[in-house]
Amino acid sequence: MLDMNNILKQAQKMQEEMKKVQDSLASVTVEGSAGGGMVKVVANCKLEILSIKIEPDILKEEDQEMIEDLLVAAVNQAIQNAQKRAEEEMKKVTGGLLGNLNLPDGFKFPGL
């Protein structure tokens, strides 16, 4: 027979661990790049852009549209990398349990 008290304690512990991981995601960084590394964007796993580096050579070309396109591509890649890394960090806590629940997009557990 299942011990409901034990299950609730385990769920609370998992929730606490998930909160710790979510709080730590601000310090986990990933990089996105475009144009063969001519534009690099560093983001944290809270989806905040921390820095953008542009190779001086492309600035000399004065091709504003190309630079804008490279920035968009690098930022999007950094965000995708951050989301993937955040999911990996959360799976370490949940053991992949949440991924097996087929929860709808945007679903959040209360308090998280």
C-alpha positions in Angstrom: 0.0 0.0 0.0 1.3 3.5 -0.8 2.3 5.7 2.0 0.7 9.0 1.1 2.7 10.9 3.6 5.9 9.7 2.2 4.8 10.5 -1.4 3.9 14.1 -0.3 7.3 14.5 1.4 9.0 13.3 -1.8 7.0 15.6 -3.9 7.8 18.5 -1.6 11.5 17.7 -1.7 11.4 17.5 -5.5 9.7 20.9 -5.6 12.4 22.4 -3.4 15.1 20.9 -5.6 13.4 22.2 -8.7 13.2 25.7 -7.2 17.0 25.5 -6.4 17.7 24.5 -10.0 15.5 27.3 -11.4 17.3 29.9 -9.2 20.7 28.6 -10.3 19.8 28.9 -14.0 20.7 32.6 -14.0 24.4 31.6 -13.5 24.4 28.9 -16.2 25.5 30.4 -19.5 25.3 29.2 -23.1 26.4 30.7 -26.4 24.8 31.2 -29.8 26.7 32.2 -32.9 26.1 33.1 -36.5 28.1 33.9 -39.6 30.8 31.3 -38.7 31.3 32.9 -35.3 31.4 36.5 -36.6 28.5 37.3 -34.1 28.4 35.6 -30.7 25.7 36.0 -28.1 25.9 34.8 -24.5 22.7 34.1 -22.6 21.9 32.6 -19.3 19.3 29.8 -18.8 16.8 32.4 -17.6 16.7 33.5 -21.2 18.5 36.8 -20.5 21.1 38.1 -23.0 24.4 38.8 -21.2 26.7 39.9 -24.0 27.0 40.3 -27.8 30.3 40.2 -29.5 30.8 41.3 -33.1 33.9 40.7 -35.1 35.3 44.1 -36.2 35.7 42.9 -39.8 32.0 42.8 -40.4 31.5 46.3 -39.0 33.9 47.6 -41.7 31.7 46.2 -44.4 28.9 48.5 -43.2 26.2 46.0 -44.2 23.6 46.9 -41.6 21.0 44.3 -42.9 23.5 41.5 -42.7 24.6 42.4 -39.2 21.0 42.6 -38.1 20.3 39.2 -39.6 23.4 37.7 -37.9 22.3 39.2 -34.5 18.8 37.7 -34.8 20.3 34.3 -35.7 22.8 34.3 -32.9 20.3 35.5 -30.3 17.8 32.8 -31.4 20.4 30.2 -31.2 21.5 31.3 -27.7 17.9 31.2 -26.5 17.4 27.7 -27.9 20.6 26.6 -26.3 19.5 28.1 -23.0 16.1 26.4 -23.1 17.7 23.0 -23.9 20.2 23.4 -21.0 17.5 24.5 -18.6 15.5 21.4 -19.5 18.6 19.2 -19.0 19.2 20.8 -15.5 15.5 20.2 -14.5 15.7 16.6 -15.7 18.6 16.0 -13.3 16.2 16.8 -10.4 13.1 15.1 -11.7 14.7 12.1 -13.3 12.8 12.9 -16.5 9.5 12.4 -14.6 8.0 15.6 -15.8 8.8 14.9 -19.4 6.9 11.7 -19.3 3.7 13.4 -18.1 3.0 15.0 -21.5 2.0 18.3 -19.9 0.6 21.1 -22.1 3.0 23.8 -23.2 3.3 26.6 -20.6 2.0 24.4 -17.8 3.7 25.3 -14.5 3.5 23.6 -11.2 2.1 25.9 -8.4 5.0 27.7 -6.7 7.5 27.2 -9.5 
